[in-house]
Amino acid sequence: MLNGIINIYKEEGYTSFDVVAVLRGILKIRKIGHTGTLDPLARGVLPVCLGNGTKLCDMLTDRTKTYEAVMLLGTSTDTEDTSGKVLETNEVNVSREEVIEAVNSFVGDYDQVPPMYSALKVDGKKLYELARQGVVIERKPRRIHINSIEITDINLPYVIMNIDCSKGTYIRSLCRDIGDKLGCGGCMDKLTRTRVGGFEIKDAYTLAQVEEIAKAGRIEDILLSVEEAFDIYECLKVKKEYKVKIDNGNPLYLTCFEEEINPEPDKIYRVHNTEDVFFALYRFDAAKNILMPYKIFPIG
């Protein structure tokens, strides 16, 4: 069984589910999960978890992401990108300075209304399913955070931006909102996700490359282990006398570890078992003064 993460470069035209389906065929395993949907129009980094690594999926989707986006001003569509039906076109009578000011105004927290063409669910139905039936419903805004936006080129009506943002951010909707602020409307023309947490586009593999590597029997060469995905967390080793506790995934007192620690509330640690093999992530519960199991990966 393969356990870990492969940094996939999702090509334009594929859905995230397409990528998973193709990988199942290439790697001949069923337990695969992706770490955050990318629209078919978009391309770029899509970390894919294999085997017990699928327990990582929700944690990886929580990480910040970076995109290169091309925004088209003066055009509004039902999908908020250029793949959709054009709803309105307007002249783009704005200056470079006005564009820069409008773009920069979205840095920080802002309440973003998600697009109708999205996988969010309302009353058990995905929004895009309702949209395809011609149904448009009111969506509640969601608080997201834009860490930074760097404008790399302005050639109106096109604007190219690098955007670093929190999970849950829709770049299509950001383009829509910037266009609305400028009074001319806007949509997304192209999108490339260049980073998810520590996974970068320069290290990503296309499906064709993965297939070649798998045929050569070298898939382990591109498989990031579960522990490597969490190397930002401090590592602790459990003392031999607490073997039963760690093997059963029990809570652990501070005295259970070979290292002396002074943890902060909610701090997460990588925990090795008594054989010095990565076993789990533990989170410190300050109220109980104990480390509680957060994610267990018995894959040693």
Summary of the structure (lengths in Angstrom):
residues: 300
radius of gyration: 22.4
end to end distance: 12.1
largest distance: 73.5
contacts: 947
relative contact order: 0.17
helix: 27%
strand: 36%
